[in-house]
Amino acid sequence: MRDAPHDTDPTLETLPFAGLRVLDISQGIAGPYCAHILWQQGAEIVKVEPPTGDWGRKVGVVHGSTSALGIAYNAGKRSICIDATTGAGKDLLLELALRADVVVQNFRPQVAERLGVGYEELARRRPELVYVSISGYGPEGPYADYPASDSVMQADTGLMFANRDADGTPRRIGMLLADAATGLYAAQACAAALCRRFRTGRGGHVELNLFDACCALQANNLLEYAIAGPSAAGPVSAPNGIYATLDGSVTLLALNDAQFAKLCRALEREDWLSDARFDNNASRMAHAALLNQQVAQIVATGTTAAWQEKLTRHDVLHAPVRTYADVLQHPQALHRQTFQTIEQPGLGALPFAGIPATGMRRPVGPAPDNGEHTVQLLQEAGFTRQAIDQWLQQGVVRQAATQLAEAQ
């Protein structure tokens, strides 16, 4: 795990969104990830949190007042804590929104309007604003008010169906795919809206929802279903699977006849090339159980490293099945310096995989405490210390305790 050398890091001024002001009033994953991607590409993000904090701070692997989820999607941002249930807090939130180039929110429909920072109100006063709204199912329709989460979306959009096991049992994909994919789509759509703004001076309302995003993610699967109907769960070629070695496991496969020939030579089973049962992929699929069994017997006789060397030499599609510990030390990751290092207070050095466009991202920074930069951000916005102190005393805004002592 190493930081990219400083001489290869782009300067902030060269990043595409340098100087862009983003107000992130979202919580969880999709909205915060959208804003975080903009931060990686140079934008300055002001993350607004309520006194209870972003709910993502309390989900998954939690340490103190933050979580792995909170770090992953909020690294580098500055946080201001505002109680928008108060009149003064609502007015302050509106003031900050009107100073922004981009606002990102992922509330249920009508919540932003009740807080006074809905799109129509802001666009009327700041027409160049790009406003990103992310919801579960969209602002209208029979499911508009349904609660949504990553697991709900994996079930409701067919992602679990796509990941069913050999017996046909649907399974949840073991990562927050629905949320993360929506965040990626949102960042791309926001960038497109900003491109239009740079050309025309007009802002706009970017509306996305998890349901549509998950359907877009499965465009190929849905087309295959429309063309051919339901298909059996499992691989579409043979051999194709995960096979145990003497000390681990490897995945290997052959997608066509040329690749199957390479595999036969690597496994020293060139006799399979003249076996009518394995003449083409359709025949191999018909005899997949037998073929996979024989491949498994051969692979079980060698170590993972030995098979890596041999399969690589014969140009066979394969990879060892790696743990996350292995991935962090992957030779290509070390060469590419895939993982940056976050120095997160209380946790020390942590590995971080940023956006893969390495020439268009800044070095990563730690995720903030809730309200860590409240006083600093209000001062930068031009509010007097007297007004800030009054808001602090009234509970309209809050400052993280460790930083409050330094600010006084």
C-alpha positions in Angstrom: 0.0 0.0 0.0 1.7 3.2 -1.2 0.8 6.7 -2.1 1.3 7.8 -5.6 4.5 9.8 -5.9 3.9 13.5 -5.5 5.5 14.3 -8.8 2.9 12.3 -10.6 -0.1 13.8 -8.7 -2.0 16.4 -10.7 -2.1 19.8 -9.1 -5.5 20.9 -7.9 -5.6 23.7 -10.5 -5.3 21.1 -13.3 -8.2 19.0 -12.2 -11.4 19.4 -14.2 -13.7 20.6 -11.3 -11.2 22.8 -9.6 -13.0 25.8 -8.0 -16.4 24.1 -8.3 -18.5 24.6 -5.1 -20.7 21.6 -4.2 -23.1 21.5 -1.3 -23.7 17.8 -0.4 -26.8 17.5 1.8 -27.1 13.8 1.0 -26.6 10.8 3.3 -25.7 7.1 3.0 -24.0 6.1 -0.2 -25.4 7.1 -3.6 -25.4 10.9 -3.0 -22.3 11.1 -1.0 -20.4 8.9 -3.5 -21.5 11.2 -6.4 -20.2 14.2 -4.4 -17.0 12.4 -3.5 -16.2 11.6 -7.1 -16.5 15.3 -7.9 -14.2 16.0 -4.9 -11.6 13.6 -6.3 -11.7 15.5 -9.6 -11.1 18.9 -7.9 -14.4 20.2 -6.5 -14.7 21.6 -3.0 -17.4 19.7 -1.1 -19.3 21.1 1.9 -21.0 18.2 3.5 -24.0 19.2 5.5 -25.0 16.8 8.4 -27.8 17.0 11.0 -26.9 16.8 14.7 -27.4 13.0 14.5 -24.9 12.8 11.7 -25.1 11.0 8.3 -26.8 7.7 8.9 -23.9 6.0 7.0 -21.7 6.7 10.0 -23.5 4.0 11.9 -23.7 1.2 9.3 -21.4 -1.7 8.7 -17.9 -1.7 10.2 -18.1 1.2 12.7 -15.2 2.8 14.7 -16.1 5.6 17.0 -18.2 8.2 15.1 -17.4 7.0 11.7 -17.5 3.8 9.6 -15.8 2.2 6.6 -18.8 3.3 4.6 -18.5 6.9 5.8 -14.9 7.0 5.0 -15.2 5.5 1.5 -17.8 8.0 0.3 -16.9 11.1 2.2 -13.1 11.2 2.3 -11.7 14.6 1.7 -14.9 16.6 2.3 -15.4 19.3 4.9 -18.4 18.9 7.2 -20.8 21.4 8.7 -23.4 20.4 11.2 -26.7 22.3 10.9 -30.0 21.6 12.6 -32.4 22.4 9.7 -35.4 21.7 11.9 -34.9 25.2 13.3 -35.9 28.3 11.5 -32.4 29.8 11.6 -30.9 26.4 10.5 -33.2 26.2 7.5 -32.3 29.8 6.5 -28.6 29.0 6.8 -29.0 25.9 4.7 -30.7 27.9 2.0 -28.0 30.5 2.1 -25.3 27.9 1.6 -27.3 26.3 -1.3 -27.5 29.6 -3.1 -23.7 30.0 -2.9 -23.1 26.6 -4.5 -22.6 25.6 -8.1 -23.9 22.1 -7.4 -26.3 20.7 -4.8 -26.6 17.0 -4.2 -29.5 15.5 -2.2 -30.9 12.0 -1.9 -34.0 12.5 0.3 -37.3 10.9 -0.3 -39.6 13.0 -2.6 -40.7 16.4 -1.1 -38.2 16.3 1.8 -35.9 18.8 0.2 -38.8 21.1 -0.5 -39.9 21.0 3.2 -36.3 22.0 4.1 -36.6 25.0 1.8 -33.9 23.7 -0.7 -36.0 22.1 -3.4 -35.0 22.5 -7.0 -37.7 24.9 -8.0 -36.9 27.4 -5.3 -33.2 27.3 -5.8 -33.4 27.4 -9.6 -35.7 30.4 -9.5 -33.0 32.4 -7.6 -29.9 30.8 -9.1 -30.7 29.5 -12.7 -27.1 28.4 -13.3 -27.3 25.9 -10.4 -26.9 22.1 -11.2 -29.1 20.3 -8.8 -28.8 16.5 -8.4 -31.7 14.6 -6.9 -31.3 10.8 -6.1 -34.2 8.8 -4.8 -35.2 5.2 -4.6 -37.9 5.0 -7.3 -38.2 8.5 -8.6 -40.5 11.4 -7.6 -43.7 10.0 -9.1 -45.4 6.7 -9.8 -46.9 3.9 -7.6 -43.5 3.2 -5.9 -42.4 6.9 -5.4 -42.8 6.8 -1.6 -41.6 3.2 -1.1 -38.5 2.9 1.2 -35.4 1.8 -0.6 -32.1 0.3 0.3 -29.4 -1.5 -1.6 -30.8 -4.9 -0.6 -34.3 -3.9 -1.6 -33.1 -2.7 -5.0 -31.1 -5.9 -5.6 -34.2 -7.9 -5.0 -36.7 -5.5 -6.8 -34.6 -5.0 -10.0 -33.5 -8.5 -10.7 -29.9 -8.3 -9.5 -30.5 -11.1 -7.0 -32.1 -13.1 -9.8 -29.0 -12.5 -12.0 -26.8 -13.8 -9.2 -28.8 -17.0 -8.5 -26.9 -20.2 -7.7 -26.8 -23.4 -9.7 -30.1 -24.4 -8.0 -31.8 -21.2 -9.1 -31.8 -19.6 -5.6 -31.5 -15.8 -5.9 -28.6 -14.4 -3.9 -27.6 -10.9 -2.8 -24.4 -9.6 -4.4 -21.9 -9.1 -1.6 -21.3 -5.4 -2.0 -23.4 -2.3 -2.1 -23.7 -2.4 -5.8 -27.1 -0.7 -6.3 -26.0 2.3 -4.3 -22.5 2.6 -5.6 -23.6 2.2 -9.3 -26.2 4.9 -8.8 -23.6 7.2 -7.3 -21.4 6.6 -10.4 -24.3 7.3 -12.8 -25.1 10.5 -10.8 -21.6 11.8 -11.0 -21.5 11.2 -14.8 -24.9 12.9 -15.2 -23.8 15.8 -13.1 -20.6 16.2 -15.2 -22.8 16.2 -18.3 -25.0 18.9 -16.8 -21.9 20.9 -15.9 -20.6 20.6 -19.5 -23.9 22.0 -20.7 -23.7 24.8 -18.2 -20.2 25.7 -19.3 -21.5 25.9 -22.9 -24.8 27.7 -22.3 -24.7 29.2 -18.8 -27.8 27.2 -17.9 -28.0 24.8 -14.9 -30.6 22.1 -14.6 -32.1 19.4 -12.6 -30.4 16.0 -12.7 -32.9 13.4 -11.5 -31.8 9.8 -10.9 -33.2 6.9 -8.9 -31.8 3.5 -7.7 -34.4 1.5 -9.6 -33.6 3.0 -13.0 -29.9 2.8 -12.3 -30.0 -0.9 -11.5 -32.0 -1.6 -14.6 -29.5 0.4 -16.7 -26.7 -1.7 -15.1 -28.4 -4.8 -16.4 -29.1 -3.7 -19.9 -27.4 -6.7 -21.5 -29.1 -9.2 -19.1 -32.5 -7.8 -19.8 -32.0 -7.9 -23.6 -30.9 -11.5 -23.4 -34.1 -12.3 -21.4 -36.2 -10.4 -24.0 -34.6 -12.3 -26.9 -34.2 -15.8 -25.5 -36.4 -16.0 -22.3 -35.2 -17.3 -19.0 -31.8 -19.0 -19.1 -30.3 -21.5 -16.6 -28.2 -20.0 -13.9 -24.4 -20.6 -14.2 -21.7 -20.3 -16.8 -22.3 -19.9 -20.5 -19.3 -22.0 -21.5 -17.5 -25.1 -20.4 -15.1 -25.7 -18.8 -15.8 -22.6 -16.6 -15.5 -22.5 -12.8 -13.5 -22.3 -9.7 -11.2 -25.3 -9.1 -9.3 -26.2 -5.9 -5.6 -26.5 -6.0 -3.2 -28.0 -3.5 -3.1 -24.8 -1.5 -5.9 -22.6 -2.8 -8.1 -22.2 -5.8 -8.1 -20.8 -9.3 -10.8 -19.8 -11.7 -10.3 -20.8 -15.3 -12.4 -20.9 -18.4 -12.6 -21.3 -22.2 -15.1 -19.2 -24.1 -14.4 -20.5 -27.5 -12.7 -23.3 -29.4 -9.4 -21.5 -29.7 -9.3 -20.9 -25.9 -10.3 -24.5 -25.3 -7.4 -25.7 -27.4 -5.0 -23.6 -25.3 -6.5 -25.1 -22.1 -6.2 -28.6 -23.4 -2.5 -28.1 -24.0 -1.9 -26.5 -20.6 -3.7 -29.4 -18.9 -1.8 -31.9 -21.1 -5.1 -33.3 -22.4 -4.8 -32.7 -26.1 -6.9 -35.9 -26.6 -9.9 -33.7 -25.7 -9.4 -31.9 -29.0 -10.5 -35.0 -31.0 -13.3 -36.0 -28.6 -16.6 -35.4 -30.2 -18.2 -34.6 -26.9 -16.0 -31.5 -26.7 -16.0 -30.5 -30.3 -17.6 -27.1 -29.8 -19.0 -25.0 -26.9 -22.5 -26.4 -27.4 -21.2 -29.9 -27.1 -19.0 -29.0 -24.1 -21.9 -27.4 -22.4 -23.9 -30.6 -22.9 -21.1 -32.5 -21.1 -20.1 -29.7 -18.7 -20.4 -31.9 -15.6 -18.0 -34.5 -16.9 -15.6 -31.9 -18.3 -15.5 -29.8 -15.1 -15.0 -32.9 -13.0 -12.0 -33.9 -15.1 -10.5 -30.4 -15.0 -11.0 -30.3 -11.3 -9.1 -33.6 -10.8 -6.1 -32.3 -12.8 -6.0 -28.9 -11.1 -6.1 -30.5 -7.7 -2.7 -32.0 -8.3 -0.7 -28.7 -8.4 -0.2 -25.6 -6.4 -1.8 -22.3 -7.2 1.5 -20.7 -8.1 2.4 -23.7 -10.4 -0.9 -23.4 -12.2 -0.5 -19.7 -12.6 2.8 -20.1 -14.3 1.6 -22.9 -16.6 -1.7 -21.3 -17.5 -0.1 -18.0 -18.2 2.5 -19.7 -20.4 -0.3 -21.2 -22.5 -2.4 -17.9 -22.5 -5.4 -19.5 -20.7 -8.0 -17.3 -19.1 -7.5 -17.7 -15.4 -6.8 -16.1 -12.1 -6.1 -17.2 -8.5 -9.1 -16.6 -6.2 -7.7 -13.8 -4.0 -8.7 -12.5 -0.6 -8.7 -8.8 0.0 -5.4 -9.1 1.8 -4.0 -10.6 -1.5 -5.6 -7.9 -3.6 -3.9 -5.2 -1.5 -0.6 -6.8 -2.3 -1.4 -7.7 -5.9 1.7 -7.2 -8.0 -0.3 -5.1 -10.5 -1.8 -3.0 -7.7 1.7 -2.3 -6.4 3.0 -1.4 -9.8 0.0 0.8 -10.7 -0.1 2.2 -7.1 -3.8 1.4 -7.2 -4.3 2.1 -3.5 -3.8 5.5 -2.0 -3.4 5.9 1.7 -5.9 7.7 4.0 -4.5 8.8 7.3 -7.8 8.6 9.2 -7.7 10.0 12.7 -8.1 7.2 15.3 -7.5 4.5 12.6 -4.1 5.4 11.1 -3.2 4.5 7.6 -6.0 2.9 5.5 -6.0 1.7 1.9 -8.2 3.6 -0.5 -9.1 2.8 -4.1 -10.0 6.0 -5.8 -11.5 6.5 -9.2 -9.4 4.6 -11.8 -8.6 7.7 -13.9 -5.4 8.3 -11.9 -4.4 11.5 -13.8 -7.7 13.2 -12.9 -7.9 12.7 -9.2 -6.3 14.4 -6.2 -4.5 12.6 -3.3 -7.1 11.3 -0.9 -7.8 13.0 2.5 -9.5 11.7 5.6 -13.3 11.7 6.1 -14.4 14.5 8.5 -16.1 14.3 11.8 -19.7 15.6 11.9 -19.3 19.3 12.1 -15.5 19.3 12.0 -15.4 22.4 9.8 -18.5 24.2 10.9 -16.9 27.4 12.3 -14.3 27.5 9.5 -16.9 27.2 6.7 -19.2 29.8 8.3 -16.3 32.2 8.6 -15.3 31.6 5.0 -18.9 32.3 4.0 -18.6 35.8 5.6 -20.6 35.3 8.8 -19.4 37.2 11.8 -17.9 35.4 14.9 -20.7 36.9 16.9 -23.4 35.3 14.7 -21.5 32.0 14.7 -21.2 32.0 18.5 -24.9 32.7 18.8 -25.8 29.8 16.5 -23.5 27.5 18.4 -25.1 28.5 21.7 -28.6 28.0 20.3 -27.8 24.6 18.8 -28.5 25.9 15.2 -25.1 24.7 14.2 -22.6 22.4 16.0 -18.9 22.1 15.9 -17.0 18.9 16.5 -15.6 19.0 20.0 -11.9 18.5 19.1 -12.0 21.3 16.6 -14.1 23.6 18.7 -11.3 23.9 21.3 -8.9 24.9 18.5 -11.3 27.4 17.1 -11.7 29.3 20.4 
